[in-house]
Amino acid sequence: MNDQPLAGEVASVGEDGSVGYRGVTACHAVGISYRQLDYWARTTLVIPSIRDASGSGTQRLYSFRDLVVLKVVKRLLDAGVSLQNIRKAIETLRSRGVEDLAGITLISDGTTVYECRSPEEVVDLLQGGQGVFGIAIGGAFKEIQGSLTNLPAEPAQPQPVGTDAPAEPTEGDELAARRARRRAG
């Protein structure tokens, strides 16, 4: 990601040349109060990666990636996830050695938080990394279409009115042919 300031933003340049955003700027960019930002930093939920406060008069400096993580925390809160569960999810990621939280895709149902590792793998971060699964309906649709290309189909013909006799089985419908033979024989 780009750590350059957006047009019109106030940024500070660190000793190593990195760009940082002060707390007030971070709050405006993310849409949180300074009180929230301060609490999250003091409780190590989101620690500024460029410069943490080190006493009275020092300013925290947040990187662009820190702002992304702050925004994710805010969105999870807005979705109804408790701060306790958000903290547990982030601690689970960090305990696995995931330092760059901005590169993670998180999913929530408003109660728990899931990490989407790939289109096939989703992990419940609040249940100790318990694997869960999702079904992409579009993917299943395409899979069925592909499977049916080499399989026989039959026209959907209405049964003749006034008869209880089933329609004649079509070629390739082995199950219908067996049923017809059983009835006849």
N, C-alpha and C positions, 0 to 999 in steps of 0.2 A: 504494500500500500504506500501511498505517497504521504510523507510527513511534512509537506509544504503547506503553509497557511492558505486558506481560501481568500479570495479577494475581499478586502475590507476587514479581515480578522487581525486582531492584535496577537502577535506571537513573540516569544522570547527565544533567543538562540543560546543554546548551552555551550559549555566549554569545548565539546567535541564537534560543534557545528550543527548538532541536531536542533530541530525546531520544537519548541514546547509551548503549551497553552496554559495560562494561569487559570486558577480556579474559577474566577468569574466568567472567563471566556468559555471554559468547559461547561459550566452550568447553562449558559445561554445556548451553546451548541447542542447540548443533550436534552435540555428541557427539564432540569431538576433544580432544586434549591441549593444554595450554598451549604445550608445545614446538612442536607442529605450527602452532598459531596464530602464534606468534612467528616461526617460519621463513617461513611464507607471507607475513607482513607485511614482514619484512626482505628477502625476495627479490621483492617487489612482485607476488606472485600475487594476493593480496587485500589491498588497502591500506585501512585504516579511513578512511571518508569524512568522519567528523566531526572526529576529531583523531588524528593520527599521533604516535607517541612522538618527542619532540625532546630527548632526553638523559635522563640519570639522574633518576629520580623522577617522570617524566611518565607518564601513563597513556594508552594508546590508547583511543579511543571509537569503537565500531562502530555504524552505523545498522542499523535493522531490515533494510533491503535488503542491507547487507553480510552480515548473518547468513544471508540467503537464499542469497547467492552462496557463502558458506562451506559451507552444507549441500549445495549442488549439487556443489562440489568433493569433499566427503566421499563423497557417493553415487557419483560417478564413480570415485573410488578404490576404494570397496567393490565396484563392478562390475568391477574389474580393470584399469581404464584407468591407465596409468602417469602419474605426476606430470608427467613431461616432456611427454606428449601433452596432458594437461589444460592445462598452461602454454601450449603452442603453440596450442591451441584458443582460449583466452582472449585471447592476444596477437593472433590473427587477428581476433577480434571487435573488439578495441580498435583495431586498425589500420584497420578499416573505419569507425571513429567510433562504435561502439556503446559508450556509456558506462554505460548502465543494464543491466548484465548480468542483473539480477533479472527483466527482462521478456522474456528469451529462453527458448525451449524447446529443450533439448538432448536428443539421443538417442544412445545408445551401444550398440555390440555387444560391449563389453568390450575392444576394441582401438582403435578410432577413435572420434571424437566428431563428431556431425552436428548442425547447426542446422536446426531445423524452422521454416521461414519462413512456411509456409502448408500447408494439407492437400495441396497439389500440389507443393510445392517443399521439398526437403531438400538441404542443402549439407554436403559433407565438409570440416570445418574443418582437417583435417590435410593435405589435398591441395591447399592453396592455393585453397579455395573451389570445388573440383570438384563439379558438380551430380550428384546421385544421385536415384533415384526409388524410390518405394515403391508397392505395390499394396494398396489397402484392399479386402479380400475382400468386406466388407459393401457397399462402394460398387459394386463390380463386380456383385454379386448384384442390387442394386436397378436398376442400369443394364440388365442383361440382362432382368430382369422387365419394365421399361418398354419395351424394344425388342420383346419378344415379344407385347405386347398387340395389335399390329396385324398380326402374322404368323400364317400358318396353322400348325396343329399336327395331328398325327394320333394316334389312340389307339394305344397300345402293345399290339397284338394278337399273341398267339403264333401262330407259323406252324403250320398244320395238321400233326398227327403223321403220319409216314410219307410225306410228300411233300417233294420237293426244289424244288417250285415256290414262288417267292416270293409273298408276299401281294400282292393287287392294290394298285396305287398309289392313294393317296387323292387327292381333288381338291386341287389346289394344289401337289402335290409334283412339280414339273416334272422334276427329275433322275430320280426313280424312273420316271416315264412314259417318258422317253427311253431308259432302260435296258430297259424292257419292250418298247418298239418295236424296239430293236436285236436283242434275243433272238428276237423273233417274225419278224423280217424279213430 
